[in-house]
Amino acid sequence: MSRMITQSMLTTNGVDLKTPKMFEPPPRVTVGEPPEKLTVACVWWGTAYPIKYVINLRNMVARHLTIPHEFVCISDRDDVPEGIRKIPTPVANELCQGKDQGGHSKGWWAKVGIYKPGLFGDAKRVMYIDLDVVIIGSLDTIASVQEPFCMIENFGPNKGHSAHNSSLVVFTPNEQSERIYTKFSPQVVKELHGDQCWQWRVMQPGIHDYPKSWVVSYKYEKHPQWRHKNKDTAVVIFHGKPKPHEVRDPYIVNNWK
């Protein structure tokens, strides 16, 4: 069960934890010139995902992104695949361990580490992608969005805990985005449902969402009222269940490799 924070005085490090105002429709991204180079990052923490998820994501990015890029893996593990640069996980392990009240792994809090100041050196633009996605189309358009902080508009009833989904975030490392890391505290883990709830509170109103058809939810595509997949769809996300290795739809099987 997601938690809705309504106490107007509940803050941590100057960030208000109550549920922010939701904009309908949300501000949308604009597409312009692609970056000269992109850092593509994933987070591999704990044991929830086997190594195949890292390898497949790296391979899908290589097939679907023509913009010069480096693929990096932020991880607490010693078996990051050869050829992928490992960056040690900046977030303390104890904040990512265990499960929430709904039985979900709290490993997603490790994603806060992607906003640590200087984590990617002099990188000017970063594309973060969750491991449990399937890329089915070109990422070049998503990589060419112009706003400093870009996310997915959340799906269906999931907007109850966050207006945005953090499975794919394109951002410019700067003082504002770094606050996601520098203002983070154990109280955030205690009070909020997940990392995207925290990112929303820190970055609002500076978040711009992709068009709904660019990134779709596998499970919500099964419901006509939330169906957005079309020729422009580049990424299918697998939040919750099932996961990519558990499904047999040809368009998933043929791309998840």
Sequence and secondary structure as in RCSB ss.txt:
>XXXX:A:sequence
MSRMITQSMLTTNGVDLKTPKMFEPPPRVTVGEPPEKLTVACVWWGTAYPIKYVINLRNMVARHLTIPHEFVCIS
DRDDVPEGIRKIPTPVANELCQGKDQGGHSKGWWAKVGIYKPGLFGDAKRVMYIDLDVVIIGSLDTIASVQEPFC
MIENFGPNKGHSAHNSSLVVFTPNEQSERIYTKFSPQVVKELHGDQCWQWRVMQPGIHDYPKSWVVSYKYEKHPQ
WRHKNKDTAVVIFHGKPKPHEVRDPYIVNNWK
>XXXX:A:secstr
       TT EETTEE S     SS  B  B S  SSEEEEEEE TTSS HHHHHHHHHHHHHH  S EEEEEEE
S S   TTSEEEE  S GGGT SB TTS BGGGGGGGGGGSTTTTTT S EEEE SSEEE S  HHHHTB SSEE
EEE  GGGGGT SEEEEEEEE  SHHHHHHHHT  HHHHHHSSSHHHHHHHHHTTS EE  TTTEEETTGGGSGG
G   STT  EEE  SS  GGG   HHHHTT  
